[in-house]
Amino acid sequence: MSDQWLNSLQTENPQLGFELAIKLSRMGVKYTLPSDEARQKLRPDYAESADSLIATSQVVATNFQTVAAANNYWKS
């Protein structure tokens, strides 16, 4: 995967920052498991798992902390 998609962690507002955090999380999975077919095959397994959904939320939250730090959201 060589396409550059992330140019900055800076966003116009916290909502866009949260959306970037979700994108970061999704791209992490895509880079780790580049096969779309494999991701589609595994999706039903984790879509019904509360533990998997909680883990996903934790990853998004961690990525949002990174984006928030890059944008000084806590000082607004």
C-alpha positions, 0 to 999 in steps of 0.5 A: 500500500503506497497511496498517501492518504494522510497529509496531516492530523490537523482538522477544522473541528473536533467532529472532523477529528473524530472522523479522522480517528475512525479513518486511522483505525480502519486504515490500520486494519487495512494495512494489517490485513490488505486482502479485502476478501479476508476482511469481508470473511472475518467481519461477521465474526467480530460484528457480533462480538461485544469484546471485539466492538469494545476493543474497536472503540478503544482503538478509535479512542486512542486515535482520537487522543492522538488527533486531539493532541495534534489539534490542542482540542483540550485548550479550546 
